[in-house]
């Protein structure tokens, strides 16, 4: 009996995959002697790893957008000249300095953690990263939010804990991917 691959599922009988109109393709395949059928409707869905990677990039983009909206407002209201910004926002409010640092943290972490998620996706090993992908993204967002909210001793400790979660997940992923 022929197997019919549908996306990532293997269907022994087309109707078990729930694809409407698939029986007609099967009839044609039987007539032509085909043993495997690829359908155009078998588009790949985002898995947790790719969703978390997209979320990580989107969060970094959100922080950048927030910073640029505030900077634009400062220029339009003539509080700061257009050429009066430093990369770390050192000449601006403490919040703007923390925003620049939170964004920089995301940009610094993206090649490492995003790289691991991308390697897992390219190697088709996301089963190794999927279970912790959303935990990673949540820890990343928590770290940034705490960074924006406060620099108190407790906030710094909590921010470090959120980073430690990401670091532990990254080490775990790297080990699993290397020895998979």
Residue pairs with C-beta under 8 A, 6 or more apart in sequence:
1 12
2 34
2 35
2 36
3 10
3 11
3 12
3 35
3 36
4 10
4 11
4 12
4 14
4 17
4 26
4 36
4 37
5 11
5 36
5 37
5 38
5 42
6 14
6 17
6 19
6 39
6 42
7 42
7 43
7 44
7 45
8 44
9 17
11 17
14 22
14 23
14 25
14 26
15 22
15 23
19 39
19 41
22 39
25 37
25 39
26 37
28 34
29 37
46 54
47 121
47 126
47 130
48 126
48 129
48 130
48 131
48 133
48 134
49 117
49 120
49 121
49 126
49 129
49 130
49 133
50 117
50 121
50 126
51 133
51 134
52 117
52 133
52 134
52 136
52 137
53 114
53 117
53 118
53 121
53 133
55 137
56 106
56 110
56 113
56 114
56 117
56 136
56 137
56 140
57 110
57 114
59 106
59 137
59 140
59 141
59 144
60 103
60 106
60 107
60 110
63 99
63 102
63 103
63 106
63 144
64 103
66 99
67 89
67 96
67 99
67 100
67 103
70 96
70 99
71 80
71 85
71 96
74 80
74 92
75 81
75 82
80 91
80 92
84 91
85 91
85 92
87 100
88 97
88 100
88 101
88 104
89 96
89 97
89 99
89 100
90 97
94 151
95 148
98 147
98 148
98 151
99 148
101 147
102 143
102 144
102 147
102 148
105 143
105 144
105 147
106 140
106 144
109 140
109 166
112 170
113 136
113 140
113 166
113 169
113 170
116 129
116 170
116 173
116 174
116 177
117 129
117 133
117 173
119 125
119 177
120 126
120 128
120 129
120 173
120 177
123 177
123 180
125 176
125 177
125 180
128 173
128 176
128 177
128 180
129 173
129 176
129 177
132 169
132 172
132 173
135 165
135 169
136 165
136 166
136 169
136 170
139 162
139 163
139 165
139 166
139 169
140 162
140 166
142 158
142 162
143 159
143 162
143 163
143 166
146 155
146 158
146 159
146 162
147 155
147 159
149 155
